[in-house]
Amino acid sequence: MVFTAHHGRLCIRLRIVRQGCDVLLLFSGGAAHLGAVALLSPHSHSGNNLLTLPGHREGALVLEAARNVSARLGCSVCVCAGIHYDAITPEEIQHVETMVRTLTEQCITALTKAHPVHSASQ
């Protein structure tokens, strides 16, 4: 499953892969790469579940997306992101953050329709 969001020169793509009951999300945009990875289960929302390569700023985005998807779908989630636009402005960074949140919500909606939500206590 793939979702895309656009704003001006910015384009963010979200690829979604089901791994059994779990989910892998890959956000990319501009010069795609791997900058940060978050891995969470419904029971592991604290601790060191984030890997960020030096100089990359996607950490907060992947952690927020992983927490949101894991909590709402009751499954383990791995979120990877690598988004790079040369000379990106602070306003464009805000648009990227908004697009990632919007795409995350679209993912949750699509996966909720495709598969029943698991109980967080399972």
GULO-826431 format. One record per atom (N, C-alpha, C, O): atom name; x, y, z. Coordinates in nm, 4 decimals. Example, Ala and Ser with C-alpha at 12.3 -4.5 7.8 and 13.67 -1.06 7.14 Angstrom:
at px py pz
N 1.3190 -0.5690 0.7800
CA 1.2300 -0.4500 0.7800
C 1.3200 -0.3300 0.7800
O 1.4236 -0.3319 0.8465
N 1.2850 -0.2250 0.7080
CA 1.3670 -0.1060 0.7140
C 1.2900 0.0030 0.7870
O 1.3409 0.1138 0.8039
END
This chain:
at px py pz
N 0.0851 -0.1165 0.0000
CA 0.0000 0.0000 0.0000
C 0.0904 0.1239 0.0000
O 0.1900 0.1282 0.0723
N 0.0561 0.2230 -0.0800
CA 0.1348 0.3459 -0.0898
C 0.0415 0.4660 -0.0848
O -0.0624 0.4689 -0.1509
N 0.0809 0.5658 -0.0045
CA 0.0100 0.6934 0.0010
C 0.1108 0.8040 -0.0272
O 0.2291 0.7908 0.0044
N 0.0633 0.9133 -0.0869
CA 0.1501 1.0252 -0.1200
C 0.0823 1.1561 -0.0821
O -0.0390 1.1713 -0.0964
N 0.1629 1.2507 -0.0332
CA 0.1131 1.3856 -0.0022
C 0.2043 1.4867 -0.0708
O 0.3255 1.4666 -0.0792
N 0.1450 1.5958 -0.1198
CA 0.2200 1.6993 -0.1911
C 0.1914 1.8361 -0.1309
O 0.0806 1.8640 -0.0850
N 0.2934 1.9204 -0.1322
CA 0.2763 2.0620 -0.0987
C 0.3894 2.1375 -0.1677
O 0.5060 2.1247 -0.1304
N 0.3529 2.2172 -0.2702
CA 0.4561 2.2883 -0.3450
C 0.5578 2.1900 -0.4029
O 0.5198 2.0941 -0.4701
N 0.6864 2.2132 -0.3774
CA 0.7919 2.1253 -0.4300
C 0.8083 1.9981 -0.3468
O 0.8844 1.9087 -0.3837
N 0.7376 1.9904 -0.2358
CA 0.7522 1.8780 -0.1442
C 0.6592 1.7633 -0.1815
O 0.5425 1.7845 -0.2146
N 0.7117 1.6429 -0.1757
CA 0.6323 1.5229 -0.1973
C 0.6807 1.4184 -0.0971
O 0.7980 1.3812 -0.0970
N 0.5901 1.3716 -0.0125
CA 0.6224 1.2694 0.0857
C 0.5451 1.1437 0.0490
O 0.4245 1.1481 0.0247
N 0.6156 1.0326 0.0455
CA 0.5560 0.9027 0.0121
C 0.5609 0.8126 0.1346
O 0.6612 0.8081 0.2059
N 0.4529 0.7417 0.1579
CA 0.4460 0.6436 0.2651
C 0.4178 0.5068 0.2037
O 0.3154 0.4867 0.1384
N 0.5094 0.4137 0.2253
CA 0.4903 0.2745 0.1833
C 0.4573 0.1942 0.3083
O 0.5219 0.2099 0.4119
N 0.3573 0.1089 0.2981
CA 0.3102 0.0296 0.4123
C 0.3205 -0.1178 0.3766
O 0.2740 -0.1612 0.2713
N 0.3821 -0.1937 0.4658
CA 0.3941 -0.3381 0.4468
C 0.3408 -0.4065 0.5716
O 0.3850 -0.3770 0.6827
N 0.2462 -0.4975 0.5537
CA 0.1989 -0.5785 0.6663
C 0.2967 -0.6933 0.6850
O 0.3371 -0.7578 0.5882
N 0.3343 -0.7184 0.8085
CA 0.4188 -0.8313 0.8455
C 0.3365 -0.9149 0.9426
O 0.3547 -0.9046 1.0639
N 0.2475 -0.9962 0.8914
CA 0.1527 -1.0660 0.9764
C 0.0596 -0.9638 1.0379
O -0.0070 -0.8890 0.9664
N 0.0544 -0.9599 1.1709
CA -0.0282 -0.8614 1.2409
C 0.0442 -0.7279 1.2581
O -0.0174 -0.6286 1.2969
N 0.1733 -0.7247 1.2297
CA 0.2545 -0.6048 1.2521
C 0.2644 -0.5208 1.1258
O 0.2182 -0.5613 1.0191
N 0.3257 -0.4021 1.1390
CA 0.3286 -0.3068 1.0280
C 0.4671 -0.2447 1.0140
O 0.5311 -0.2101 1.1133
N 0.5121 -0.2311 0.8909
CA 0.6344 -0.1588 0.8569
C 0.5945 -0.0377 0.7736
O 0.5269 -0.0513 0.6717
N 0.6366 0.0811 0.8173
CA 0.6089 0.2049 0.7438
C 0.7400 0.2649 0.6971
O 0.8367 0.2697 0.7731
N 0.7441 0.3107 0.5730
CA 0.8626 0.3752 0.5183
C 0.8221 0.5093 0.4578
O 0.7508 0.5147 0.3576
N 0.8689 0.6179 0.5206
CA 0.8461 0.7530 0.4702
C 0.9682 0.7970 0.3906
O 1.0817 0.7788 0.4345
N 0.9441 0.8553 0.2729
CA 1.0551 0.9099 0.1945
C 1.0086 1.0367 0.1242
O 0.8893 1.0595 0.1041
N 1.1065 1.1179 0.0880
CA 1.0772 1.2407 0.0161
C 1.2058 1.3072 -0.0273
O 1.3062 1.3024 0.0437
N 1.2028 1.3694 -0.1444
CA 1.3248 1.4329 -0.1947
C 1.4297 1.3277 -0.2222
O 1.4028 1.2268 -0.2874
N 1.5510 1.3523 -0.1716
CA 1.6598 1.2566 -0.1851
C 1.6405 1.1488 -0.0785
O 1.6876 1.1627 0.0343
N 1.5710 1.0415 -0.1153
CA 1.5354 0.9372 -0.0194
C 1.6600 0.8692 0.0366
O 1.7591 0.8504 -0.0340
N 1.6535 0.8334 0.1623
CA 1.7626 0.7661 0.2331
C 1.7057 0.7112 0.3635
O 1.5867 0.7285 0.3900
N 1.7858 0.6468 0.4440
CA 1.7439 0.6065 0.5776
C 1.8094 0.7000 0.6776
O 1.9319 0.7069 0.6865
N 1.7278 0.7714 0.7520
CA 1.7785 0.8654 0.8508
C 1.7464 0.8252 0.9928
O 1.8249 0.8501 1.0844
N 1.6289 0.7618 1.0120
CA 1.5875 0.7240 1.1472
C 1.4916 0.6064 1.1396
O 1.4190 0.5885 1.0418
N 1.4934 0.5258 1.2473
CA 1.4069 0.4095 1.2585
C 1.3532 0.4028 1.4010
O 1.4285 0.4194 1.4970
N 1.2234 0.3786 1.4146
CA 1.1610 0.3564 1.5459
C 1.0921 0.2209 1.5414
O 1.0269 0.1865 1.4428
N 1.1070 0.1443 1.6489
CA 1.0445 0.0132 1.6597
C 0.9729 0.0048 1.7931
O 1.0344 0.0179 1.8990
N 0.8409 -0.0172 1.7872
CA 0.7595 -0.0211 1.9089
C 0.6589 -0.1344 1.9038
O 0.6117 -0.1733 1.7970
N 0.6274 -0.1860 2.0202
CA 0.5136 -0.2763 2.0342
C 0.4108 -0.2011 2.1177
O 0.4430 -0.0970 2.1749
N 0.2899 -0.2505 2.1260
CA 0.1893 -0.1802 2.2065
C 0.2289 -0.1683 2.3532
O 0.1716 -0.0878 2.4267
N 0.3255 -0.2473 2.3959
CA 0.3665 -0.2485 2.5367
C 0.5024 -0.1832 2.5594
O 0.5523 -0.1847 2.6719
N 0.5639 -0.1259 2.4555
CA 0.6997 -0.0720 2.4690
C 0.7097 0.0743 2.4277
O 0.7953 0.1099 2.3467
N 0.6249 0.1577 2.4814
CA 0.6242 0.2983 2.4401
C 0.7250 0.3826 2.5172
O 0.7257 0.5050 2.5045
N 0.8095 0.3189 2.5965
CA 0.9164 0.3924 2.6631
C 1.0466 0.3196 2.6338
O 1.0454 0.2101 2.5774
N 1.1570 0.3787 2.6712
CA 1.2854 0.3153 2.6480
C 1.3463 0.3613 2.5169
O 1.2936 0.4502 2.4500
N 1.4575 0.2999 2.4813
CA 1.5314 0.3399 2.3622
C 1.4856 0.2576 2.2432
O 1.5425 0.1522 2.2146
N 1.3843 0.3045 2.1744
CA 1.3291 0.2354 2.0583
C 1.3564 0.3130 1.9302
O 1.2898 0.2913 1.8291
N 1.4541 0.4033 1.9339
CA 1.4813 0.4937 1.8230
C 1.6282 0.4870 1.7850
O 1.7162 0.4945 1.8708
N 1.6536 0.4731 1.6563
CA 1.7884 0.4822 1.6013
C 1.7898 0.5969 1.5010
O 1.7078 0.6006 1.4093
N 1.8814 0.6887 1.5182
CA 1.8935 0.8020 1.4264
C 2.0378 0.8115 1.3806
O 2.1292 0.8128 1.4629
N 2.0587 0.8182 1.2511
CA 2.1935 0.8356 1.1994
C 2.2411 0.9781 1.2263
O 2.1606 1.0712 1.2248
N 2.3702 0.9963 1.2508
CA 2.4220 1.1302 1.2800
C 2.3844 1.2313 1.1707
O 2.3962 1.2040 1.0513
N 2.3393 1.3470 1.2151
CA 2.3050 1.4547 1.1230
C 2.1653 1.4476 1.0648
O 2.1278 1.5334 0.9849
N 2.0872 1.3474 1.1030
CA 1.9526 1.3331 1.0493
C 1.8500 1.3777 1.1528
O 1.8711 1.3641 1.2733
N 1.7377 1.4316 1.1030
CA 1.6387 1.4935 1.1910
C 1.5028 1.4253 1.1893
O 1.4047 1.4819 1.2374
N 1.4956 1.3060 1.1352
CA 1.3665 1.2390 1.1231
C 1.3236 1.1662 1.2500
O 1.2129 1.1126 1.2550
N 1.4075 1.1630 1.3514
CA 1.3811 1.0850 1.4722
C 1.2477 1.1128 1.5371
O 1.1729 1.0197 1.5671
N 1.2165 1.2382 1.5591
CA 1.0904 1.2724 1.6254
C 0.9707 1.2292 1.5412
O 0.8691 1.1856 1.5955
N 0.9819 1.2409 1.4094
CA 0.8711 1.2017 1.3211
C 0.8451 1.0524 1.3265
O 0.7301 1.0101 1.3374
N 0.9524 0.9702 1.3190
CA 0.9308 0.8253 1.3184
C 0.8798 0.7763 1.4532
O 0.7969 0.6855 1.4594
N 0.9292 0.8363 1.5610
CA 0.8848 0.7941 1.6937
C 0.7380 0.8287 1.7155
O 0.6621 0.7473 1.7680
N 0.6979 0.9482 1.6758
CA 0.5570 0.9884 1.6880
C 0.4667 0.8971 1.6050
O 0.3621 0.8529 1.6527
N 0.5069 0.8691 1.4812
CA 0.4260 0.7824 1.3950
C 0.4168 0.6416 1.4528
O 0.3091 0.5820 1.4536
N 0.5279 0.5883 1.5009
CA 0.5280 0.4529 1.5571
C 0.4389 0.4448 1.6804
O 0.3626 0.3495 1.6957
N 0.4480 0.5432 1.7672
CA 0.3634 0.5447 1.8877
C 0.2159 0.5501 1.8506
O 0.1338 0.4784 1.9078
N 0.1833 0.6350 1.7551
CA 0.0441 0.6531 1.7152
C -0.0121 0.5259 1.6519
O -0.1205 0.4808 1.6889
N 0.0602 0.4688 1.5580
CA 0.0120 0.3499 1.4883
C 0.0043 0.2315 1.5847
O -0.0954 0.1593 1.5855
N 0.1067 0.2111 1.6647
CA 0.1084 0.0990 1.7583
C -0.0062 0.1073 1.8588
O -0.0744 0.0083 1.8851
N -0.0263 0.2256 1.9142
CA -0.1326 0.2432 2.0135
C -0.2705 0.2251 1.9511
O -0.3579 0.1625 2.0113
N -0.2906 0.2781 1.8332
CA -0.4232 0.2751 1.7721
C -0.4573 0.1422 1.7078
O -0.5742 0.1038 1.7030
N -0.3550 0.0701 1.6574
CA -0.3809 -0.0576 1.5923
C -0.3501 -0.1772 1.6814
O -0.3862 -0.2902 1.6486
N -0.2833 -0.1526 1.7940
CA -0.2531 -0.2605 1.8867
C -0.1558 -0.3624 1.8324
O -0.1681 -0.4815 1.8608
N -0.0583 -0.3167 1.7538
CA 0.0392 -0.4086 1.6941
C 0.1796 -0.3510 1.7060
O 0.1980 -0.2343 1.7409
N 0.2783 -0.4352 1.6763
CA 0.4161 -0.3865 1.6699
C 0.4345 -0.3103 1.5391
O 0.3770 -0.3453 1.4360
N 0.5169 -0.2042 1.5461
CA 0.5343 -0.1156 1.4314
C 0.6810 -0.0781 1.4170
O 0.7481 -0.0464 1.5153
N 0.7299 -0.0821 1.2942
CA 0.8621 -0.0301 1.2612
C 0.8403 0.0839 1.1623
O 0.7783 0.0650 1.0577
N 0.8914 0.2020 1.1957
CA 0.8778 0.3182 1.1079
C 1.0176 0.3647 1.0698
O 1.1012 0.3906 1.1563
N 1.0420 0.3750 0.9396
CA 1.1694 0.4238 0.8862
C 1.1416 0.5512 0.8072
O 1.0376 0.5642 0.7426
N 1.2356 0.6445 0.8133
CA 1.2187 0.7666 0.7340
C 1.3534 0.8192 0.6884
O 1.4543 0.8096 0.7581
N 1.3508 0.8748 0.5694
CA 1.4638 0.9462 0.5132
C 1.4078 1.0496 0.4179
O 1.3658 1.0169 0.3069
N 1.4074 1.1729 0.4610
CA 1.3491 1.2824 0.3825
C 1.4543 1.3921 0.3731
O 1.5040 1.4403 0.4749
N 1.4879 1.4314 0.2500
CA 1.5875 1.5384 0.2345
C 1.5514 1.6265 0.1159
O 1.5363 1.5792 0.0033
N 1.5382 1.7538 0.1435
CA 1.5213 1.8557 0.0403
C 1.6285 1.9607 0.0624
O 1.6408 2.0157 0.1718
N 1.7067 1.9887 -0.0423
CA 1.8091 2.0930 -0.0314
C 1.7447 2.2264 0.0022
O 1.6371 2.2594 -0.0477
N 1.8120 2.3025 0.0874
CA 1.7705 2.4382 0.1244
C 1.6257 2.4435 0.1735
O 1.5530 2.5378 0.1424
N 1.5844 2.3441 0.2490
CA 1.4476 2.3423 0.3008
C 1.4304 2.4558 0.4025
O 1.5192 2.4816 0.4838
N 1.3168 2.5220 0.3968
CA 1.2893 2.6348 0.4862
C 1.2171 2.5845 0.6114
O 1.1618 2.4745 0.6106
N 1.2170 2.6633 0.7183
CA 1.1402 2.6242 0.8372
C 0.9924 2.6007 0.8062
O 0.9310 2.5096 0.8618
N 0.9359 2.6816 0.7185
CA 0.7951 2.6631 0.6806
C 0.7760 2.5296 0.6086
O 0.6779 2.4593 0.6332
N 0.8692 2.4944 0.5200
CA 0.8592 2.3671 0.4496
C 0.8753 2.2490 0.5462
O 0.8102 2.1460 0.5286
N 0.9603 2.2626 0.6468
CA 0.9753 2.1575 0.7475
C 0.8421 2.1346 0.8186
O 0.8042 2.0204 0.8444
N 0.7717 2.2423 0.8499
CA 0.6396 2.2290 0.9124
C 0.5423 2.1556 0.8202
O 0.4614 2.0748 0.8660
N 0.5507 2.1843 0.6894
CA 0.4634 2.1157 0.5936
C 0.4977 1.9665 0.5876
O 0.4082 1.8824 0.5804
N 0.6270 1.9340 0.5904
CA 0.6679 1.7931 0.5914
C 0.6099 1.7237 0.7147
O 0.5544 1.6143 0.7040
N 0.6226 1.7863 0.8308
CA 0.5699 1.7279 0.9547
C 0.4194 1.7057 0.9451
O 0.3687 1.6015 0.9867
N 0.3483 1.8035 0.8904
CA 0.2031 1.7908 0.8735
C 0.1694 1.6784 0.7768
O 0.0770 1.6010 0.8015
N 0.2433 1.6687 0.6670
CA 0.2164 1.5637 0.5686
C 0.2423 1.4255 0.6281
O 0.1662 1.3322 0.6021
N 0.3478 1.4110 0.7071
CA 0.3766 1.2817 0.7705
C 0.2624 1.2447 0.8653
O 0.2196 1.1293 0.8682
N 0.2133 1.3407 0.9419
CA 0.1009 1.3132 1.0326
C -0.0249 1.2757 0.9546
O -0.0966 1.1836 0.9935
N -0.0516 1.3454 0.8464
CA -0.1681 1.3165 0.7630
C -0.1573 1.1773 0.7013
O -0.2546 1.1018 0.7007
N -0.0400 1.1435 0.6497
CA -0.0196 1.0118 0.5910
C -0.0318 0.9017 0.6964
O -0.0832 0.7934 0.6683
N 0.0157 0.9299 0.8175
CA 0.0019 0.8330 0.9266
C -0.1451 0.8072 0.9561
O -0.1848 0.6924 0.9760
N -0.2255 0.9114 0.9591
CA -0.3697 0.8947 0.9826
C -0.4349 0.8156 0.8686
O -0.5212 0.7312 0.8929
N -0.3938 0.8426 0.7449
CA -0.4474 0.7671 0.6312
C -0.4113 0.6189 0.6432
O -0.4924 0.5317 0.6120
N -0.2891 0.5917 0.6887
CA -0.2440 0.4545 0.7110
C -0.3313 0.3857 0.8156
O -0.3790 0.2744 0.7937
N -0.3516 0.4510 0.9274
CA -0.4322 0.3938 1.0352
C -0.5736 0.3650 0.9862
O -0.6283 0.2583 1.0142
N -0.6324 0.4579 0.9144
CA -0.7674 0.4393 0.8607
C -0.7721 0.3203 0.7659
O -0.8618 0.2366 0.7757
N -0.6766 0.3124 0.6747
CA -0.6754 0.2039 0.5769
C -0.6541 0.0685 0.6438
O -0.7205 -0.0292 0.6091
N -0.5623 0.0625 0.7390
CA -0.5346 -0.0647 0.8050
C -0.6480 -0.1055 0.8989
O -0.6726 -0.2246 0.9178
N -0.7164 -0.0088 0.9570
CA -0.8309 -0.0405 1.0428
C -0.9428 -0.1024 0.9593
O -1.0101 -0.1952 1.0040
N -0.9623 -0.0508 0.8381
CA -1.0645 -0.1065 0.7494
C -1.0248 -0.2449 0.7000
O -1.1101 -0.3324 0.6851
N -0.8947 -0.2654 0.6741
CA -0.8465 -0.3915 0.6189
C -0.8378 -0.5028 0.7222
O -0.8608 -0.6197 0.6911
N -0.8042 -0.4653 0.8463
CA -0.7858 -0.5640 0.9527
C -0.8458 -0.5098 1.0809
O -0.8283 -0.3918 1.1111
N -0.9149 -0.5910 1.1560
CA -0.9696 -0.5454 1.2834
C -0.8578 -0.5016 1.3773
O -0.7475 -0.5562 1.3732
N -0.8863 -0.4039 1.4612
CA -0.7903 -0.3551 1.5586
C -0.7744 -0.4591 1.6676
O -0.8728 -0.5154 1.7157
N -0.6477 -0.4850 1.7073
CA -0.6199 -0.5788 1.8149
C -0.6366 -0.5095 1.9486
O -0.6183 -0.3883 1.9593
N -0.6702 -0.5838 2.0472
CA -0.6756 -0.5307 2.1830
C -0.5342 -0.5048 2.2314
O -0.4477 -0.5912 2.2167
N -0.5089 -0.3895 2.2881
CA -0.3755 -0.3553 2.3385
C -0.3348 -0.4470 2.4524
O -0.2168 -0.4511 2.4874
N -0.4282 -0.5209 2.5116
CA -0.3950 -0.6095 2.6215
C -0.3520 -0.7484 2.5740
O -0.3117 -0.8314 2.6555
N -0.3599 -0.7748 2.4431
CA -0.3213 -0.9063 2.3907
C -0.1716 -0.9167 2.3768
O -0.1206 -1.0203 2.3341
END
